[in-house]
Amino acid sequence: MTMPSDRSVRSTLEIRAEFPALERRLGEHPVAYFDGPGGTQVPRAVAESMVDYLYHHNANTHWAFPTSAETDAAMDHARSALADFVNAAPDEIAFGANMTTLTFHLARALGRGWGPGDEIVVTELDHHANVAPWHALASEHGVTVRMVRMHPESGELDLEDLDRQVTERTRLVAIGAASNALGTISDVARVVRLAHIVGAQTFVDAVHFAPHRLVDVRAWDCDFLACSAYKFYGPHVGVLYGKRDALAALDVPKLQPAPDTVPDRLETGTKNHEGIVGSAAAVDFLAGLADGANRRERLQAAFEALHVRGSVLLERLWRGLEEIPSVRLFGPPPERPRTPTVSFTMGRLPAADVSSRLAARGIFVSHGDFYASTVAERLGQARDGFVRIGCACYSTEEEIDRLLNGLRAIARKAT
């Protein structure tokens, strides 16, 4: 099987040349990075943009000298880039330390207007960064948190249970667009429609979705959405989208002299300017992989091509894992809506042992519950977790084959 090619989209080989990390070797082995769901490698252009900012433009904002004005312009460019990334307006984009911090910040602002009798709906499929902030409001304000069940056998959301959990008392539905543990893609548009019917707002955790499918907040009609640049080839910066009116209405905790305009009112303290510059560079890197009349069109073309390539890798990986007798796969199969992220176990071998044995071969994978601890509990893996493999834009069929050969060798030694 060969990877599909499109002359209008850069090849995997060309993409790989942009990532210095791929030059690393462990002994005789070139390193293959399958840890992308926990954080991708960074292309040269992203790091160079951050260095250039720090060397030549570093200043605080809104002052009457050149480097401050250049920082203002860089922040404006970043908002425009991330707005194109999620199909929003620049003034609907706020930056923060990470998705978790932004979600706690948003939850605190929303929770100031809620109390006993109000309900928040979360799901078992989610990373706990989209669970814990809402549970905090239960103890702080007396709201009720209801949890939608997942189907353990498929790793997909129980939509009938969702229908039961969303009621006239629901104030917010918080849902992950894709599971970072299982790769499951949920029907966000359906969830948003259901929430809006009862007058509830919606918050989407797009951290795992954003590296693999192009976010479209207009199509989803969600009220808020968060993602993390370090999952799509950028630095450690969180991004929060909110509808303009929704952001303006938030009772955000802020310093009295700080701006009260959207989106600045969401950003507490001095921002991570170099990280925000790097986040914009990550979007521009992705847009630069394909042709198009504008950045959004280039992103659409790039993501369509990367999705096709990722599907080929996923199919090869899944079928290869199925052939290893000791492997137990979790989550939906390749033909279901999912990302090219796969979790599995190998008989009685601890997930950490599998990961370390692969690492000795220059194959880097992650292990544990990945903060999707409810998923691990429902699947009987609360103690040891999973081995997780994630394909990225720089992953190749040859690396998949190396991984599978390594797992076959581990399985033979374990029997």
C-alpha positions as CSV (number, residue, x, y, z in Angstrom):
1,M,0.0,0.0,0.0
2,T,1.4,3.4,-0.9
3,M,0.5,6.8,0.5
4,P,-1.8,8.9,-1.7
5,S,-0.2,11.8,-3.4
6,D,-1.5,15.2,-4.5
7,R,0.8,17.6,-6.3
8,S,-1.0,20.5,-4.7
9,V,-0.1,19.3,-1.2
10,R,3.4,18.8,0.1
11,S,4.6,15.2,0.4
12,T,5.2,13.5,3.7
13,L,8.9,13.4,2.8
14,E,8.9,17.2,2.3
15,I,7.0,17.7,5.6
16,R,9.4,15.6,7.5
17,A,12.3,17.8,6.3
18,E,10.8,20.6,8.3
19,F,11.1,18.8,11.7
20,P,14.6,18.7,13.2
21,A,13.5,16.3,15.9
22,L,13.2,13.6,13.2
23,E,17.0,13.6,12.8
24,R,17.4,12.2,16.3
25,R,18.7,8.6,16.7
26,L,18.7,6.3,19.6
27,G,21.8,4.1,19.0
28,E,21.4,2.6,15.6
29,H,17.7,3.5,15.4
30,P,16.1,6.7,13.9
31,V,13.5,7.9,16.4
32,A,9.8,7.4,15.3
33,Y,7.5,9.7,17.3
34,F,4.1,8.2,18.0
35,D,3.5,10.4,21.0
36,G,1.7,13.2,19.1
37,P,-1.6,13.0,21.1
38,G,0.4,14.1,24.1
39,G,2.3,16.8,22.1
40,T,3.6,16.9,18.6
41,Q,7.1,17.8,17.4
42,V,7.7,21.3,16.2
43,P,8.7,22.4,12.6
44,R,11.7,24.6,12.2
45,A,9.5,27.6,11.2
46,V,7.7,27.6,14.5
47,A,10.8,27.7,16.6
48,E,12.4,30.3,14.3
49,S,9.4,32.6,14.7
50,M,9.7,32.5,18.4
51,V,13.4,33.1,18.4
52,D,12.9,36.0,16.0
53,Y,10.3,37.6,18.2
54,L,12.4,37.3,21.4
55,Y,15.6,38.5,19.6
56,H,14.1,41.4,17.7
57,H,10.6,42.4,18.8
58,N,10.3,41.5,22.5
59,A,8.3,44.1,24.5
60,N,5.1,44.5,26.3
61,T,2.0,45.8,24.5
62,H,0.3,49.2,23.8
63,W,3.3,51.5,24.2
64,A,4.6,54.2,21.9
65,F,7.9,52.6,20.7
66,P,8.6,50.3,17.8
67,T,9.0,46.9,19.5
68,S,5.8,47.4,21.5
69,A,3.9,48.3,18.3
70,E,5.5,45.2,16.7
71,T,4.3,43.0,19.5
72,D,0.8,44.5,19.1
73,A,0.9,43.6,15.4
74,A,2.2,40.1,16.2
75,M,-0.7,39.5,18.6
76,D,-3.2,40.8,15.9
77,H,-1.6,38.4,13.4
78,A,-1.9,35.5,15.8
79,R,-5.6,36.2,16.5
80,S,-6.3,36.3,12.7
81,A,-4.3,33.0,12.2
82,L,-6.2,31.2,14.9
83,A,-9.5,32.7,13.8
84,D,-8.9,31.2,10.4
85,F,-7.9,27.9,12.0
86,V,-11.3,27.5,13.7
87,N,-13.4,29.7,11.3
88,A,-14.0,32.5,13.7
89,A,-13.4,36.3,13.9
90,P,-10.1,37.5,15.4
91,D,-11.9,39.2,18.3
92,E,-13.4,35.9,19.2
93,I,-10.0,34.3,20.0
94,A,-8.3,34.5,23.4
95,F,-5.0,33.0,24.5
96,G,-4.0,31.4,27.8
97,A,-1.5,29.1,29.4
98,N,-3.2,25.9,28.2
99,M,-6.7,24.4,27.6
100,T,-7.1,23.3,31.2
101,T,-6.4,26.7,32.7
102,L,-8.6,28.4,30.2
103,T,-11.4,26.0,30.9
104,F,-11.2,26.6,34.7
105,H,-11.2,30.3,33.9
106,L,-14.3,30.0,31.7
107,A,-16.0,27.8,34.2
108,R,-15.5,30.2,37.0
109,A,-16.9,33.1,34.9
110,L,-20.0,31.1,33.9
111,G,-20.5,29.6,37.3
112,R,-21.0,33.0,38.9
113,G,-24.4,33.1,37.4
114,W,-25.5,29.6,38.3
115,G,-26.7,27.9,41.4
116,P,-28.8,25.0,42.8
117,G,-31.2,23.7,40.2
118,D,-28.9,24.5,37.3
119,E,-27.2,21.5,35.6
120,I,-24.1,20.9,33.5
121,V,-23.8,17.9,31.2
122,V,-20.3,16.3,30.7
123,T,-19.4,12.9,29.2
124,E,-17.5,9.8,30.3
125,L,-15.5,10.0,27.1
126,D,-13.7,13.2,28.0
127,H,-10.3,14.2,29.2
128,H,-10.8,15.4,32.8
129,A,-9.8,19.0,31.8
130,N,-13.3,19.1,30.4
131,V,-14.8,17.4,33.5
132,A,-13.0,18.8,36.6
133,P,-13.7,22.5,36.0
134,W,-17.4,21.8,35.8
135,H,-17.4,19.6,38.9
136,A,-15.7,22.4,40.7
137,L,-18.9,24.4,40.2
138,A,-20.9,21.7,42.0
139,S,-19.0,22.4,45.3
140,E,-18.7,26.1,44.7
141,H,-22.2,27.0,43.5
142,G,-24.3,23.9,44.1
143,V,-24.9,23.2,40.5
144,T,-25.6,19.5,39.4
145,V,-23.2,17.8,37.0
146,R,-24.7,15.0,34.9
147,M,-22.5,12.6,33.0
148,V,-23.4,11.0,29.6
149,R,-22.3,7.4,29.4
150,M,-20.1,5.9,26.7
151,H,-20.5,2.5,25.0
152,P,-17.5,0.5,26.3
153,E,-17.6,-2.0,23.4
154,S,-17.3,0.7,20.7
155,G,-15.7,3.6,22.6
156,E,-18.5,5.9,21.3
157,L,-20.9,8.2,23.1
158,D,-24.3,6.9,24.1
159,L,-26.5,9.3,22.2
160,E,-29.7,8.0,23.8
161,D,-28.2,8.7,27.2
162,L,-27.3,12.2,26.0
163,D,-30.9,12.8,25.1
164,R,-31.9,11.8,28.6
165,Q,-29.3,13.9,30.4
166,V,-30.0,17.2,28.6
167,T,-33.1,18.8,30.1
168,E,-34.7,22.2,30.6
169,R,-32.5,22.6,33.6
170,T,-29.3,22.3,31.6
171,R,-27.2,25.4,31.4
172,L,-24.1,24.0,29.6
173,V,-23.2,20.9,27.7
174,A,-19.4,20.3,27.7
175,I,-18.2,17.7,25.1
176,G,-15.0,16.6,23.6
177,A,-14.9,16.7,19.8
178,A,-12.5,13.7,19.8
179,S,-11.3,11.3,22.6
180,N,-7.6,11.7,23.3
181,A,-7.6,8.1,24.6
182,L,-9.6,6.2,22.0
183,G,-9.6,8.5,19.0
184,T,-13.4,8.5,18.9
185,I,-14.9,11.5,17.0
186,S,-18.3,12.6,18.4
187,D,-21.1,14.3,16.6
188,V,-20.6,17.8,18.0
189,A,-23.1,19.5,15.7
190,R,-25.9,17.1,17.0
191,V,-24.9,17.8,20.6
192,V,-24.9,21.6,20.0
193,R,-28.4,21.5,18.4
194,L,-29.8,19.5,21.3
195,A,-28.3,21.9,23.9
196,H,-29.6,25.0,22.1
197,I,-33.1,23.6,21.9
198,V,-33.3,23.7,25.7
199,G,-31.5,27.1,25.9
200,A,-28.2,25.7,27.1
201,Q,-24.7,26.9,26.0
202,T,-22.0,24.6,24.7
203,F,-18.3,24.2,25.3
204,V,-16.2,22.0,23.0
205,D,-12.9,20.5,23.9
206,A,-11.2,20.3,20.5
207,V,-7.6,19.6,21.8
208,H,-7.4,16.1,20.2
209,F,-9.7,16.9,17.3
210,A,-7.8,20.0,16.0
211,P,-4.6,18.2,14.8
212,H,-6.6,15.9,12.6
213,R,-9.8,17.5,11.4
214,L,-10.2,21.2,10.6
215,V,-12.4,22.9,13.3
216,D,-15.4,24.9,12.1
217,V,-17.1,26.7,14.9
218,R,-19.6,28.3,12.5
219,A,-20.8,24.9,11.2
220,W,-21.0,23.5,14.8
221,D,-22.5,26.7,16.2
222,C,-20.8,26.1,19.5
223,D,-20.7,28.9,22.0
224,F,-17.2,28.2,23.3
225,L,-14.3,26.0,22.2
226,A,-10.7,25.4,23.4
227,C,-7.7,23.8,21.8
228,S,-3.9,23.6,22.4
229,A,-1.3,24.7,19.9
230,Y,1.3,22.1,21.1
231,K,-1.0,19.4,19.8
232,F,-0.9,20.8,16.2
233,Y,2.9,21.5,15.9
234,G,3.1,24.7,18.0
235,P,4.3,25.6,21.5
236,H,2.5,25.2,24.8
237,V,-0.2,27.8,24.5
238,G,-4.0,27.4,25.0
239,V,-6.6,28.9,22.6
240,L,-10.2,29.8,23.6
241,Y,-12.9,30.7,21.1
242,G,-16.1,32.2,22.1
243,K,-19.0,33.8,20.3
244,R,-18.5,37.6,20.6
245,D,-21.7,38.2,22.6
246,A,-21.0,35.2,24.8
247,L,-17.5,36.5,25.7
248,A,-18.8,40.0,26.3
249,A,-21.4,38.6,28.8
250,L,-19.0,36.6,30.9
251,D,-18.5,37.6,34.5
252,V,-14.8,37.1,34.2
253,P,-12.4,37.5,37.2
254,K,-10.1,40.4,36.1
255,L,-8.1,43.3,37.4
256,Q,-10.1,46.5,37.5
257,P,-7.7,48.5,35.3
258,A,-7.3,45.7,32.7
259,P,-9.2,46.0,29.4
260,D,-12.8,45.1,29.5
261,T,-13.2,44.7,25.7
262,V,-13.5,41.3,23.9
263,P,-11.3,39.3,23.8
264,D,-8.8,41.0,26.1
265,R,-11.0,40.7,29.1
266,L,-10.5,36.9,29.0
267,E,-6.7,37.2,29.1
268,T,-5.4,37.7,32.7
269,G,-2.0,39.3,33.1
270,T,0.8,39.6,30.5
271,K,0.5,37.0,27.8
272,N,3.1,34.5,26.5
273,H,3.9,36.6,23.5
274,E,6.6,34.3,22.0
275,G,4.3,31.3,22.5
276,I,1.4,33.1,20.8
277,V,3.7,34.0,17.9
278,G,4.7,30.4,17.6
279,S,1.0,29.3,17.6
280,A,0.3,31.5,14.7
281,A,3.4,30.1,12.9
282,A,2.0,26.5,13.5
283,V,-1.2,27.5,11.7
284,D,0.8,29.1,8.9
285,F,2.9,26.0,8.7
286,L,-0.2,23.8,8.2
287,A,-1.7,26.3,5.7
288,G,1.6,26.3,3.8
289,L,1.2,22.6,3.1
290,A,-1.4,23.2,0.4
291,D,-2.6,25.7,-2.2
292,G,-5.6,27.9,-1.9
293,A,-6.9,31.5,-2.4
294,N,-6.6,32.3,1.3
295,R,-5.4,30.8,4.6
296,R,-8.7,29.1,5.4
297,E,-8.8,27.5,2.0
298,R,-5.2,26.3,2.2
299,L,-6.0,24.9,5.7
300,Q,-9.0,23.0,4.2
301,A,-6.9,21.5,1.4
302,A,-4.1,20.6,3.8
303,F,-6.4,18.9,6.3
304,E,-8.3,17.0,3.7
305,A,-5.0,15.6,2.3
306,L,-3.6,14.8,5.8
307,H,-6.8,13.1,6.7
308,V,-6.5,10.8,3.7
309,R,-2.9,10.0,4.6
310,G,-3.7,9.5,8.3
311,S,-6.5,7.1,7.3
312,V,-4.1,5.0,5.3
313,L,-1.7,4.8,8.3
314,L,-4.6,4.0,10.7
315,E,-5.8,1.1,8.5
316,R,-2.3,-0.3,8.3
317,L,-1.7,0.0,12.0
318,W,-5.1,-1.3,13.1
319,R,-5.0,-4.4,10.8
320,G,-1.4,-5.1,11.9
321,L,-2.3,-4.9,15.6
322,E,-5.3,-7.2,15.0
323,E,-2.9,-9.9,13.9
324,I,-0.9,-9.9,17.2
325,P,-2.7,-12.4,19.4
326,S,-2.0,-10.8,22.7
327,V,-3.2,-7.3,21.6
328,R,-6.6,-6.0,22.8
329,L,-7.7,-2.9,20.8
330,F,-10.0,-0.3,22.2
331,G,-12.2,2.3,20.5
332,P,-14.0,2.4,17.2
333,P,-12.5,0.6,14.1
334,P,-11.0,2.5,11.2
335,E,-14.3,2.7,9.3
336,R,-16.0,4.7,12.1
337,P,-15.4,8.4,12.7
338,R,-12.1,8.6,14.5
339,T,-8.6,10.1,14.5
340,P,-5.4,8.0,13.7
341,T,-4.9,7.5,17.5
342,V,-5.1,3.9,18.8
343,S,-5.0,2.5,22.3
344,F,-4.4,-1.1,23.2
345,T,-3.0,-3.5,25.8
346,M,-0.7,-6.6,25.3
347,G,-1.9,-9.4,27.5
348,R,-0.5,-9.1,31.1
349,L,2.4,-6.9,30.1
350,P,2.1,-3.5,31.8
351,A,1.6,-0.6,29.4
352,A,4.8,1.1,30.8
353,D,6.8,-2.0,30.0
354,V,5.6,-2.1,26.4
355,S,6.4,1.6,26.0
356,S,9.9,1.2,27.4
357,R,10.7,-1.8,25.2
358,L,9.6,0.1,22.2
359,A,11.6,3.1,23.3
360,A,14.7,0.9,23.2
361,R,14.0,0.4,19.5
362,G,13.7,4.1,18.9
363,I,9.9,4.0,18.8
364,F,8.3,6.6,21.2
365,V,4.8,5.8,22.3
366,S,2.8,7.0,25.4
367,H,1.2,5.0,28.1
368,G,-1.3,5.5,31.0
369,D,-4.8,6.9,31.1
370,F,-3.9,10.3,29.5
371,Y,-6.2,12.1,32.0
372,A,-9.2,10.3,30.4
373,S,-9.5,8.4,33.6
374,T,-13.2,7.7,33.3
375,V,-12.6,6.0,30.0
376,A,-9.9,3.8,31.6
377,E,-12.2,2.9,34.5
378,R,-15.1,2.0,32.2
379,L,-12.7,-0.2,30.1
380,G,-11.2,-2.0,33.2
381,Q,-7.8,-0.3,32.7
382,A,-7.8,2.1,35.7
383,R,-4.7,0.6,37.2
384,D,-2.4,0.2,34.2
385,G,-4.0,2.2,31.5
386,F,-3.2,1.7,27.8
387,V,-0.4,1.9,25.2
388,R,-1.3,4.7,22.9
389,I,0.0,5.3,19.3
390,G,-0.7,8.5,17.5
391,C,0.0,9.3,13.9
392,A,1.0,12.8,12.9
393,C,1.7,14.6,9.6
394,Y,5.3,13.3,9.7
395,S,4.4,9.6,10.3
396,T,5.2,7.1,7.6
397,E,4.2,3.6,6.6
398,E,7.7,2.5,7.3
399,E,7.5,3.7,10.9
400,I,4.2,1.8,11.3
401,D,5.9,-1.3,10.1
402,R,8.8,-0.8,12.5
403,L,6.3,-0.4,15.3
404,L,4.4,-3.5,14.4
405,N,7.6,-5.5,14.1
406,G,8.7,-4.3,17.5
407,L,5.4,-5.3,19.0
408,R,5.6,-8.7,17.4
409,A,9.0,-9.2,19.0
410,I,7.7,-8.1,22.4
411,A,4.8,-10.6,22.1
412,R,7.1,-13.5,21.2
413,K,9.3,-12.8,24.2
414,A,6.3,-12.5,26.5
415,T,5.0,-16.0,25.6
